Amino acid sequence: MTALGTRPVALGGRVPPGPPPWAAPVLYKRLVSDRLALLSRATARYGDAVRMTIGPKAIYLFNHPDHAKHVLADNSGNYRKGIGLDEARRVIGDGLLTSDGERWRQQRRTIQPLFQNKRLAQQDTVLAEEAGRLVARLRAKAGGGPVDVAGEMTGLALGVLGRTLLAADLGAHDSIGHAFEGVQDQAMFEMVTLAMVPLWLPLPLHLRFRRSRRELHRIVDLLVAERLANPTGGGDLLSLLIESTGLREDPGPARQRLREELITVLLAGHETTASTLSWAFHLLDRHPEVRERVHAEAVSVLGDRPPVYEDLRRLTYTAAVLEEVMRLYPPVWALTRVAREDDEVGGYRVPAGADVLISPYTLHRHPAYWRDPDAFRPERFEPGAPSDRPRYAYIPFGAGPRFCVGNHLGMMEATFVLAMVTRELRLTGLPGRRAVPEAMLSLRVRGGLPMTVSPA
């Protein structure tokens, strides 16, 4: 019997090249310490298909647009979520980010209407207001000491999600950003250790995770109680989840399901946007000529007013900058799958049960599809720019049925924020400090992003 949508194949093809089995300890050390270097070195040495043995797992890394298309889209029914997500599920729950099969399809159907273009067009005032609040906070710190821009972007993204999806003010819960950080760190630890370290051990990381989880549960329970007491009419995610989980009829099990759904949506939704904006401000600081063009476009298109939905068609260079930021630093750096049945990808054998990994980080820097792949060149994405690259050479939001449902909201938010902040302010990195990518659930800046603020 085959899984829905799969195309069974006779197991043939070649075994992908890769490091010898005795290299497993070295590979595992790199998996823990520098995941991006592990993937980049593997594809540079062995090519577009690599088989790596790490601990008890054989991981098949594919780095060609046709491979990504096959696994993520054409034969997506043969692949379920994989590598580490089963382990992470025990700390972040079985929500949209980690679920699979019919449960995932039900969750997707519940949330999809919230991201339709008609509804997004009605959110421009909220996005502009939140971006304006950010500008005011940053302006108040101009001329003072460094500001952690990454932390500011996290607070902004959570505030936007709260108002656009939940019709709630998450800004009233100052601890939520730190709580999500504690949960994310634990989830990544579960992935790289394959959940072999018992959660009951009183390790500092575990203790921090427990505090973080309790705090998130407290906040979610408070939001739910407030919504039950003051219904909004059902047009937001919180109201939809209260109905879809059956919380009113069966509050016991339903409460845990609602917690998992809400926490995973908020975790995935705020991390990706915050990561993209953090890298954008870092790269604008490193490339003043690009920053000047973003500033000039914002002044020309917006003047001194806040942006509205229709401005997205005119903020084309700002959008191109964000596209290039996501090429170099895709918020989701790895897409993991497990083969349900035998398959063949690009002529390479993939047995049933194999762990498969597609990395937007390495794919977006593939020298066959990107000239000067490590260079920051927003003109690649300007309207009318020549491009003969394959569709699946660029997948910052994933691809196929699991394509990111919030991509348009995220781009709209990031465009508004980048334009408004750059119009008003100049963010400058500290001398001698490097921004180092850290591959967690998203591709964040290790240790934050301290920058000073001055008028534009």
Sequence and secondary structure as in RCSB ss.txt:
>XXXX:A:sequence
MTALGTRPVALGGRVPPGPPPWAAPVLYKRLVSDRLALLSRATARYGDAVRMTIGPKAIYLFNHPDHAKHVLADN
SGNYRKGIGLDEARRVIGDGLLTSDGERWRQQRRTIQPLFQNKRLAQQDTVLAEEAGRLVARLRAKAGGGPVDVA
GEMTGLALGVLGRTLLAADLGAHDSIGHAFEGVQDQAMFEMVTLAMVPLWLPLPLHLRFRRSRRELHRIVDLLVA
ERLANPTGGGDLLSLLIESTGLREDPGPARQRLREELITVLLAGHETTASTLSWAFHLLDRHPEVRERVHAEAVS
VLGDRPPVYEDLRRLTYTAAVLEEVMRLYPPVWALTRVAREDDEVGGYRVPAGADVLISPYTLHRHPAYWRDPDA
FRPERFEPGAPSDRPRYAYIPFGAGPRFCVGNHLGMMEATFVLAMVTRELRLTGLPGRRAVPEAMLSLRVRGGLP
MTVSPA
>XXXX:A:secstr
   TT     S SB      GGGHHHHHHHHHH HHHHHHHHHHHH SEEEEEETTEEEEEE SHHHHHIIIIIT
GGGEEE TTHHHHHHHH SSTTT  HHHHHHHHHHHGGGG HHHHHTTHHHHHHHHHHHHHHHHHTTTSS EEHH
HHHHHHHHHHHIIIIISS GGG TTHHHHHHHHHHHHHHHHHHTT S TTS  HHHHHHHHHHHHHHHHHHHHHH
HHHHS   S SHHHHHHHHTTTTT HHHHHHHHHHHHHHHHHHHHHHHHHHHHHHHHHHHH HHHHHHHHHHHHH
HHTTS   GGGGGT HHHHHHHHHHHHHS SS  EEEEESS EEETTEEE TT EEEE HHHHTT TTTSSSTTS
  GGGGSTT      GGG  TT  GGGS TTHHHHHHHHHHHHHHHHHHEEEEE TT    EEESSSEEETT  E
EEEEE 
